[in-house]
Amino acid sequence: MSTLNQTQNKLHHLSQTLAAFSNSYLDKAEDDSQSNLLWSVEKEAIISRSVNNIHLELHIKDLVLKLVSPTETITLDVLGLAKTDLDSWLKKHLSLVSLDENRFNYNLGFSLDSDHTTFIDLDTDAEKSILELINHRNFCQNALESISKAYKNATEIRIWPHHFDTGMLIDLSSQHDMSKGLGLGYAIADSLSDLPYFYTYGWGIPIDYNSLSSLKNGLWIDKEWKGALLAANNSITFKDIENFYLEASSVLVDKLS
């Protein structure tokens, strides 16, 4: 596994603590959105949903976890810490912000396929990979926020803890029932790509992806998963990603009309 994907895997596991936090205290939503997460471009951080005006922030560049309440911010440097260390710290401090630490749990309804690994130290390659992954999330967030302004029925842009993907849905159905629409986002490396990638897909009407004209950026995939994919190589720019989303979504909107 490349350094980039190793770093992504470590962040994926760390993010489970933030998902577990909100999942432990908020009512369960039909789509499990009580456990999903926000990416903050300004803070370069993953942020949990709020519980009684209290939330967690994982600052990626500095590898710092913050427990934020209206009256104080408690900070933990996660470098070198095992999962048990992190959990012990969090449970200790939950009571200080008037949350019942006994309710905190990891019953998220799924488990990760990869093994949990800890950030023991950071060499130059690891630091570079962190900055690259921050760029991926920043580019995706900014591009999707821009595109969402053109549609009335775009969902929130959220990180889903199971697959660690950033995603946004756009409802294109006349009845506003999500029976037809677009999905746009960013995914970690998987069977489709050895690199993290940006994606766009449609649903509601069958689309013959093999018949579509080639994209200027990215490519059409017609396998078990069907849609457009743009691999996040180390030279990718915001404009590459924005143009990919705009081009692919324009083609799919036309096919879904």
Buried (B, 14 or more C-beta within 10 A) or exposed (E): EEBBBBBBBBBBBBBBBBBBBBBBBBEEEEEBBBBBBBBBBEBBBBBBBBBEEBBBBBBBEBBBBBBBBEEEEBEBEBEEBEBEEBBEBBBEBBEEBEBEBEEBEEEBEEEBEBEEEBBEEBEEEBEBBBEBBBBBBBBBBBBBEEBBEEBEEBBEBBBBBBBBBBBBBBBBEEEEEBEBBBBBBBBBBBEBBEBBBBBBBBBBEEBEBEEBEEBEBBEBBEEEEBBBBBBBEEEBEBEBBBBBBBBBBEBBBEBBE
